Amino acid sequence: MTAGPAAGPPVRRAIVVGASSGIGRALALRLAHEGYAVGLAARRLPLLLELQAEIGPRAHVRQLDVADTARAMTRLEELIAELGGADLIVVSAGTGHVNPDLAWEHEEETLEVNVLGFAAMANVAYRYFVGRGAGHLVGISSIAALRGSGVAPAYNASKAFVSAYLDGLRHKLARLGSPVAITDVQPGFVRTAMAQGPHVFWAASPEEAAEQIWWAIRRRRKRAIVTRRWRPVAWLMRIVPDAVYHRLG
Ligand SMILES: NC(=O)c1ccc[n+]([C@@H]2O[C@H](COP(=O)([O-])OP(=O)(O)OC[C@H]3O[C@@H](n4cnc5c(N)ncnc54)[C@H](OP(=O)(O)O)[C@@H]3O)[C@@H](O)[C@H]2O)c1
């Protein structure tokens, strides 16, 4: 009788929702580099297929629009099944507009994607991980979660929702005594399609952001401000009085 091939360590499986560009794309590549089988989800299928070709056979693709919540939830469940399960689900999908005129279509889209879409993806991940008794959900929020914004009211409010929702899920898990981990990632500016214009400063590359997010994932951190240089900014945002904050550009 001949011995079969030695079984290696089980392949870890990660899904990135919002993997077609920016932070999500860089993180998917980082995870693939670490040996994860990766599920790639977003709306722009050609970009997902390009990334799949770059990663190779351990990449799986699902086109989904998180704002179409019911269908997106089914697609995410299908992707989990196709991967044979998931150890890590990252929800990076998000949108934002500088919206000084408070145009309703921008406010509405931001809330549909960042609030309803995020909650739908987190809901699938939470229920799946609790049922399995293990797993790690990562949400890409923003330091914008920390305060309101006069130029992008819906964006900052939507990110406050993301962070508070993740905190709520963490609270539920603690009450269950569940080992499932939740990480709330709060980036400052990262050089992506979303962060353009004269107001952008101290912008990290998506790769640098992904590296620090990966660091936080490995340590199962509850919260991570990315990149680290934004920590003092986040601290200031929390403590600066309204009278001063509201006078800032
Ligand atoms: N860049 C920054 O400075 C910064 C700072 C703080 C937080 N963030 C957060 O980081 C996350 C990623 O943004 P990014 O900077 O990497 O910008 P990005 O390059 O524009 O990436 C956004 C990603 O979200 C996906 N997405 C958007 N709407 C979607 C929808 N309806 N359904 C499914 N996927 C959708 C996009 O894919 P498709 O268009 O293909 O669907 C894309 O993959 C966002 O949540 C953003 O709020 C960014």
The ligand as an SDF file (V2000), in Angstrom:
LIG
                    3D

 48 52  0  0  0  0  0  0  0  0999 V2000
   -9.9910   55.8750    0.3900 N   0  0  0  0  0  0  0  0  0  0  0  0
  -10.1260   56.4380    1.5760 C   0  0  0  0  0  0  0  0  0  0  0  0
   -9.5100   57.4900    1.8670 O   0  0  0  0  0  0  0  0  0  0  0  0
  -10.9980   55.7860    2.6240 C   0  0  0  0  0  0  0  0  0  0  0  0
  -10.9260   56.2990    3.9310 C   0  0  0  0  0  0  0  0  0  0  0  0
  -11.7180   55.7190    4.9130 C   0  0  0  0  0  0  0  0  0  0  0  0
  -12.5350   54.6560    4.5980 C   0  0  0  0  0  0  0  0  0  0  0  0
  -12.5920   54.1930    3.3200 N   0  0  0  0  0  0  0  0  0  0  0  0
  -13.4980   53.0800    3.0440 C   0  0  0  0  0  0  0  0  0  0  0  0
  -12.7940   52.0500    2.4160 O   0  0  0  0  0  0  0  0  0  0  0  0
  -13.7000   51.2360    1.6680 C   0  0  0  0  0  0  0  0  0  0  0  0
  -13.1050   50.9550    0.3090 C   0  0  0  0  0  0  0  0  0  0  0  0
  -13.0290   52.1640   -0.4310 O   0  0  0  0  0  0  0  0  0  0  0  0
  -11.7870   52.5350   -1.3390 P   0  0  0  0  0  0  0  0  0  0  0  0
  -11.1620   53.7510   -0.7870 O   0  0  0  0  0  0  0  0  0  0  0  0
  -10.9820   51.3240   -1.5490 O   0  0  0  0  0  0  0  0  0  0  0  0
  -12.5270   53.0230   -2.6780 O   0  0  0  0  0  0  0  0  0  0  0  0
  -12.8070   52.2900   -4.0540 P   0  0  0  0  0  0  0  0  0  0  0  0
  -11.5420   51.9840   -4.7680 O   0  0  0  0  0  0  0  0  0  0  0  0
  -13.8190   53.1520   -4.7210 O   0  0  0  0  0  0  0  0  0  0  0  0
  -13.4460   50.8820   -3.6380 O   0  0  0  0  0  0  0  0  0  0  0  0
  -14.7930   50.7520   -3.2960 C   0  0  0  0  0  0  0  0  0  0  0  0
  -15.1380   49.2840   -3.4280 C   0  0  0  0  0  0  0  0  0  0  0  0
  -16.4900   49.1280   -2.9800 O   0  0  0  0  0  0  0  0  0  0  0  0
  -17.2040   48.4360   -4.0000 C   0  0  0  0  0  0  0  0  0  0  0  0
  -18.5900   48.8730   -4.0100 N   0  0  0  0  0  0  0  0  0  0  0  0
  -19.0690   50.1270   -4.0690 C   0  0  0  0  0  0  0  0  0  0  0  0
  -20.4090   50.1080   -4.1540 N   0  0  0  0  0  0  0  0  0  0  0  0
  -20.7640   48.8000   -4.1680 C   0  0  0  0  0  0  0  0  0  0  0  0
  -21.9990   48.1290   -4.2760 C   0  0  0  0  0  0  0  0  0  0  0  0
  -23.1570   48.8040   -4.3760 N   0  0  0  0  0  0  0  0  0  0  0  0
  -22.0020   46.7820   -4.2410 N   0  0  0  0  0  0  0  0  0  0  0  0
  -20.8560   46.0850   -4.1520 C   0  0  0  0  0  0  0  0  0  0  0  0
  -19.6410   46.6560   -4.0530 N   0  0  0  0  0  0  0  0  0  0  0  0
  -19.6120   48.0090   -4.0760 C   0  0  0  0  0  0  0  0  0  0  0  0
  -16.5040   48.8200   -5.3150 C   0  0  0  0  0  0  0  0  0  0  0  0
  -16.7460   47.8330   -6.2790 O   0  0  0  0  0  0  0  0  0  0  0  0
  -17.7350   48.0030   -7.5410 P   0  0  0  0  0  0  0  0  0  0  0  0
  -17.7660   49.4520   -7.9130 O   0  0  0  0  0  0  0  0  0  0  0  0
  -17.0880   47.1220   -8.5600 O   0  0  0  0  0  0  0  0  0  0  0  0
  -19.0340   47.4870   -7.0740 O   0  0  0  0  0  0  0  0  0  0  0  0
  -15.0520   48.7950   -4.8560 C   0  0  0  0  0  0  0  0  0  0  0  0
  -14.5650   47.4890   -4.9060 O   0  0  0  0  0  0  0  0  0  0  0  0
  -15.0120   52.0090    1.6270 C   0  0  0  0  0  0  0  0  0  0  0  0
  -15.9240   51.4480    2.5280 O   0  0  0  0  0  0  0  0  0  0  0  0
  -14.6160   53.4070    2.0730 C   0  0  0  0  0  0  0  0  0  0  0  0
  -15.6820   54.1060    2.6800 O   0  0  0  0  0  0  0  0  0  0  0  0
  -11.8400   54.7330    2.3230 C   0  0  0  0  0  0  0  0  0  0  0  0
  1  2  1  0
  2  3  2  0
  2  4  1  0
  4  5  1  0
  4 48  2  0
  5  6  2  0
  6  7  1  0
  7  8  2  0
  8  9  1  0
  8 48  1  0
  9 10  1  0
  9 46  1  0
 10 11  1  0
 11 12  1  0
 11 44  1  0
 12 13  1  0
 13 14  1  0
 14 15  2  0
 14 16  1  0
 14 17  1  0
 17 18  1  0
 18 19  2  0
 18 20  1  0
 18 21  1  0
 21 22  1  0
 22 23  1  0
 23 24  1  0
 23 42  1  0
 24 25  1  0
 25 26  1  0
 25 36  1  0
 26 27  1  0
 26 35  1  0
 27 28  2  0
 28 29  1  0
 29 30  1  0
 29 35  2  0
 30 31  1  0
 30 32  2  0
 32 33  1  0
 33 34  2  0
 34 35  1  0
 36 37  1  0
 36 42  1  0
 37 38  1  0
 38 39  2  0
 38 40  1  0
 38 41  1  0
 42 43  1  0
 44 45  1  0
 44 46  1  0
 46 47  1  0
M  CHG  2   8   1  16  -1
M  END
$$$$
